[in-house]
Amino acid sequence: MDAKQVSQLEAQARVDQIQSFKKELNTLQSEDVIQLTQTQKLKLNDYHSALQKKLSSHYEIDICIESKQLTWGMKIASLFGALTMAASIFFLFYQFWGLIGTFTQVSLLICAPILLLLISLYLTQQEKHAYFSKIAAFASLSCFVLNLSMLGQIFNITPSPNAFVIWAAFSFLLAYACNAKLMLFFALVSISCFISMKLGTFSGMYWINFGERPENFFIPGLIIFLLPQFITHKNYLGFEVIYRVMAMISVFIPILILSNWGRVSYLNWSSGMVEGFYQIIGFGLSISAIFLGIKRHWHHVTHTANVFFILFLYTKFFDWWWQWMPKYIFFFILALSSLLVLIIFKRLRLTKVNVGAVL
């Protein structure tokens, strides 16, 4: 196995597979199902040790439970460090901004994000785990966003939705250069807002009021969901998950809003008709997404769709019965509905398990 030709996700999966194999082998030997000679055991252990060493030399992988726990701690510390570093830069600029001249202000605004970008790219090449490079990348993005905002104030530039395109482009650059999921999240939010703003202006509204029409987010949500089909993310762990989950949130939340407040829709119908229409769409789309996730083995899609299906169901129950039904009966019905959903999912799961056992 060539360690350089696999992705980090595949490398971690291979290591996890080795650990599972060792546990199962120990169980089989203890139950006298199979017995290996001492030579076979040594050969097998040497092979696994060499493979794990080779993979760990190229990728950030965890070869034991303790290592995984420490990795999560490092990720949390890295995220907290990135957020606090960005906040520190923001307040530093505003604290001393009025004390420096215009030329110095412009120079700082231009040089700061570029310098931090170069630092993040350098750290990406130098460190395997890329925790410090991601902190520098987020600081660079913060400076870049602050850059456009402050330059607009200095030169009295009219605010425009085009700033979101520039922020999205810079975020995508940082995300793929530093393998930073947080940068990808910001990029997808920015590009989604930009497309929604443009759709809003086409309908005659001022761009900053794009949120008043939730349907503006449907098209960017669809685009974001389809993007992973055309972009290879073999070496970018978790990127496809962020694309799909962000896309589903961009679609399901507007549907949830429209299913309860139909007056904000573009549709020239009565509020009741709009709400009923989007309730049907919400249930149908969430159920379809659940089965799509099961079919494609996209667990994140299935989980996200499950959450929104429950939200659609319970908000509908609230709309129907909360005002007139005794509260103890209302919550009892919710409990029964939860049991019904549990029974349905259990039957589906048993069906999949039986099919898998046959195969």
C-alpha positions in Angstrom: 0.0 0.0 0.0 1.5 3.3 -1.1 0.8 5.9 1.7 1.2 8.8 -0.7 -1.6 7.6 -3.0 -4.4 7.4 -0.4 -6.3 10.2 1.2 -6.3 11.0 4.9 -9.8 9.7 5.2 -8.7 6.4 3.6 -5.6 6.2 5.8 -7.6 6.7 9.0 -10.1 4.1 7.8 -7.3 1.6 7.2 -5.9 2.2 10.7 -9.4 1.8 12.3 -9.8 -1.4 10.2 -6.5 -2.7 11.6 -7.6 -2.0 15.2 -11.0 -3.7 14.6 -9.2 -6.7 13.0 -6.9 -7.1 16.0 -9.9 -7.1 18.4 -11.9 -9.6 16.3 -8.8 -11.8 15.9 -8.2 -11.9 19.7 -11.9 -12.8 20.2 -11.7 -15.6 17.6 -8.5 -17.0 19.2 -10.0 -16.9 22.7 -13.0 -18.8 21.5 -10.8 -21.4 19.7 -12.3 -20.5 16.3 -8.8 -20.0 14.8 -5.3 -20.2 16.0 -2.2 -18.5 14.5 1.3 -19.8 14.9 3.9 -17.6 16.6 5.5 -16.9 13.3 2.2 -15.8 11.7 1.5 -13.5 14.7 4.9 -11.8 14.5 4.6 -11.4 10.7 1.2 -9.9 11.0 2.2 -7.5 13.8 5.3 -6.4 11.9 3.2 -5.7 8.8 0.6 -3.7 10.7 3.2 -1.8 12.7 5.1 -0.8 9.5 1.9 0.2 7.7 0.7 2.3 10.6 4.1 4.0 10.9 4.1 4.7 7.1 0.6 6.2 7.2 1.2 8.3 10.3 4.3 9.7 8.7 2.2 11.2 5.9 -1.1 12.0 7.6 -2.6 13.1 10.8 -4.2 9.9 11.9 -5.1 8.4 15.3 -3.9 4.8 16.0 -5.5 4.5 19.4 -8.5 5.8 21.4 -6.3 8.0 23.6 -4.9 9.6 20.5 -8.4 10.3 19.1 -9.4 12.0 22.4 -6.3 14.2 22.3 -7.0 15.1 18.7 -10.4 16.3 19.5 -8.9 18.4 22.3 -6.4 19.9 19.9 -9.1 20.7 17.3 -11.2 22.5 20.0 -8.2 24.4 21.1 -7.3 25.3 17.5 -10.9 26.5 16.9 -10.9 28.6 20.1 -7.5 30.0 19.3 -8.6 31.0 15.8 -11.8 32.8 17.0 -10.0 34.6 19.8 -7.1 35.6 17.5 -9.6 37.1 15.1 -11.4 39.0 17.9 -8.0 40.3 19.2 -7.1 41.6 15.7 -10.6 43.2 15.3 -10.4 45.1 18.6 -6.7 46.0 18.1 -7.6 47.8 14.9 -10.5 49.7 16.4 -8.5 50.6 19.5 -5.7 52.5 17.7 -7.4 53.2 14.3 -8.0 56.9 14.9 -4.4 57.5 16.0 -2.7 56.7 12.6 -2.8 58.4 9.3 -4.7 57.4 6.1 -1.6 56.1 4.3 -0.6 53.9 7.3 -4.2 52.7 7.6 -4.3 51.6 4.0 -0.9 50.0 4.2 -1.9 48.0 7.2 -5.2 46.9 5.7 -3.5 45.6 2.5 -0.4 44.0 4.1 -2.0 42.3 7.2 -4.1 39.7 5.3 -1.4 39.1 2.7 1.3 38.5 5.4 -1.0 36.2 7.4 -1.9 34.3 4.2 1.8 33.7 3.5 2.4 32.6 7.1 -0.5 30.1 6.9 0.7 28.7 3.6 4.2 28.3 5.1 2.9 26.6 8.2 0.8 24.3 6.0 4.0 23.1 4.3 6.0 22.8 7.6 3.6 21.1 10.0 1.7 17.8 9.3 -1.2 18.5 11.6 -1.8 22.1 10.4 -3.3 23.4 13.6 -1.3 26.6 13.7 -1.7 27.2 10.0 -5.5 27.1 10.4 -5.2 29.7 13.2 -3.2 31.9 10.9 -5.6 31.3 8.0 -8.6 32.4 10.1 -6.7 35.5 11.3 -5.9 36.2 7.6 -9.6 35.9 6.7 -10.5 38.2 9.6 -8.1 40.8 8.4 -9.3 40.5 4.8 -12.9 41.0 5.8 -11.9 44.0 8.0 -9.8 45.2 5.1 -12.7 45.6 2.7 -15.0 47.1 5.4 -12.5 49.7 6.5 -11.3 50.6 3.0 -14.9 51.2 2.1 -15.3 53.6 5.0 -12.0 55.4 4.3 -12.8 56.0 0.6 -16.6 56.3 1.1 -17.3 53.3 -1.2 -21.0 52.4 -1.6 -21.8 49.0 0.1 -22.3 46.2 -2.4 -23.1 42.5 -2.3 -20.0 42.0 -4.4 -18.0 42.0 -1.2 -19.4 38.6 -0.4 -18.0 37.2 -3.6 -14.6 38.5 -2.7 -14.8 37.1 0.8 -16.0 33.8 -0.6 -13.1 33.6 -3.1 -10.5 34.3 -0.4 -12.2 31.8 2.0 -12.1 29.1 -0.7 -8.5 29.8 -1.3 -7.7 29.4 2.4 -9.9 26.4 2.8 -8.2 24.4 0.0 -4.7 25.7 0.6 -4.8 24.9 4.4 -7.3 22.1 4.4 -9.4 24.2 6.8 -13.1 23.3 7.2 -13.9 26.5 9.1 -12.8 28.5 6.0 -15.0 26.4 3.8 -17.9 27.0 6.0 -17.4 30.8 5.8 -17.0 30.6 2.0 -20.2 28.7 1.6 -22.1 31.1 3.8 -20.7 34.0 1.8 -21.5 32.6 -1.6 -25.0 31.6 -0.5 -25.6 35.1 0.8 -24.4 36.6 -2.4 -26.6 34.5 -4.7 -29.5 35.1 -2.4 -28.9 38.9 -2.6 -28.7 38.8 -6.4 -31.9 36.9 -6.6 -33.5 39.4 -4.3 -32.4 42.4 -6.4 -33.8 40.7 -9.5 -37.2 40.7 -7.8 -36.9 44.4 -7.1 -35.9 44.5 -3.4 -32.8 46.2 -1.9 -30.0 43.7 -1.7 -29.5 44.0 2.1 -33.1 42.9 2.6 -32.6 39.5 0.9 -33.5 37.6 4.0 -37.1 38.8 3.8 -37.7 36.2 1.1 -36.5 32.8 2.3 -36.9 31.3 -1.2 -33.8 33.2 -2.2 -31.8 30.5 -0.5 -33.2 27.6 -2.5 -31.0 28.0 -5.6 -27.7 28.5 -3.7 -28.6 25.5 -1.5 -29.1 23.3 -4.6 -25.8 24.5 -6.2 -23.9 23.8 -3.0 -25.4 20.4 -2.7 -24.3 19.5 -6.2 -20.8 20.9 -6.1 -19.2 17.9 -4.4 -20.2 15.8 -7.4 -17.9 17.9 -9.6 -15.0 18.6 -7.2 -12.7 15.8 -6.0 -12.1 16.0 -2.2 -10.0 12.9 -1.8 -7.4 14.8 0.2 -9.8 17.1 2.1 -11.3 15.3 5.0 -14.9 16.3 5.8 -15.3 18.8 3.0 -18.1 16.9 1.3 -20.0 16.7 4.6 -19.8 20.5 5.0 -21.1 21.0 1.5 -24.1 18.8 1.8 -25.1 19.7 5.4 -24.8 23.4 4.6 -26.9 22.9 1.5 -29.6 21.1 3.4 -29.7 23.8 6.0 -30.0 26.4 3.3 -33.0 24.6 1.9 -34.8 23.2 4.9 -34.7 26.3 7.2 -36.4 28.5 4.6 -39.0 25.7 4.0 -39.6 25.5 7.8 -40.1 29.3 7.9 -42.4 29.3 4.9 -44.4 26.4 6.3 -45.3 28.6 9.3 -45.2 32.2 7.9 -46.6 32.0 4.3 -46.9 35.7 3.9 -43.1 36.1 3.3 -43.3 33.9 0.2 -43.0 35.0 -3.5 -46.0 32.9 -4.2 -49.1 35.0 -4.8 -51.4 32.7 -2.8 -53.1 33.0 0.6 -50.9 32.4 3.6 -52.7 29.2 4.4 -52.1 27.7 0.9 -48.5 28.7 1.0 -47.9 27.2 4.4 -49.7 24.0 3.4 -47.7 23.7 0.2 -44.3 24.1 2.0 -45.4 21.7 4.7 -45.9 19.0 2.1 -42.6 20.0 0.4 -40.8 19.8 3.7 -42.1 16.3 4.6 -41.5 15.0 1.1 -38.0 16.4 0.8 -36.9 15.3 4.2 -38.1 11.7 3.7 -36.4 11.7 0.2 -33.2 12.9 1.8 -33.3 10.2 4.4 -33.6 7.5 1.8 -31.0 9.2 -0.4 -28.5 9.2 2.6 -29.2 5.6 3.3 -28.7 4.6 -0.4 -25.5 6.5 -0.8 -24.2 5.8 2.7 -24.2 9.5 3.5 -24.8 9.4 7.2 -24.6 13.1 7.6 -27.4 13.6 5.0 -29.6 11.0 6.8 -29.0 12.6 10.2 -29.7 16.1 9.0 -32.9 15.0 7.2 -34.1 13.2 10.3 -33.7 16.3 12.4 -35.7 18.4 10.0 -38.4 15.7 9.5 -38.9 15.8 13.3 -39.0 19.6 13.3 -41.6 19.6 10.5 -43.7 17.0 12.3 -43.6 18.7 15.7 -44.2 22.2 14.5 -47.2 20.9 12.6 -48.5 19.2 15.8 -48.0 22.5 17.7 -49.9 24.4 15.0 -52.8 22.0 15.1 -53.3 21.2 18.8 -51.3 23.5 21.2 -54.0 26.2 21.5 -57.0 24.0 22.4 -55.6 20.7 23.6 -54.7 20.1 27.3 -51.0 20.1 27.6 -50.7 16.7 29.1 -52.5 15.2 26.1 -50.4 17.2 23.7 -47.1 16.0 25.1 -48.5 12.4 25.3 -49.3 12.6 21.6 -45.8 13.8 20.9 -44.4 10.8 22.9 -46.6 8.4 20.9 -45.5 10.0 17.6 -41.9 9.5 18.7 -42.5 5.9 19.4 -44.2 5.5 16.0 -41.1 7.0 14.3 -38.9 4.8 16.3 -40.9 1.7 15.2 -40.7 2.7 11.6 -36.9 3.3 11.7 -36.4 0.0 13.6 -38.3 -1.9 10.9 -36.3 -0.2 8.2 -33.1 -1.0 10.0 -34.0 -4.6 10.4 -34.7 -4.8 6.7 -31.3 -3.4 5.9 -29.6 -5.8 8.4 -31.4 -8.8 6.9 -30.4 -7.8 3.4 -26.8 -7.2 4.5 -26.8 -10.6 6.2 -28.0 -12.3 3.0 -25.3 -10.5 1.0 
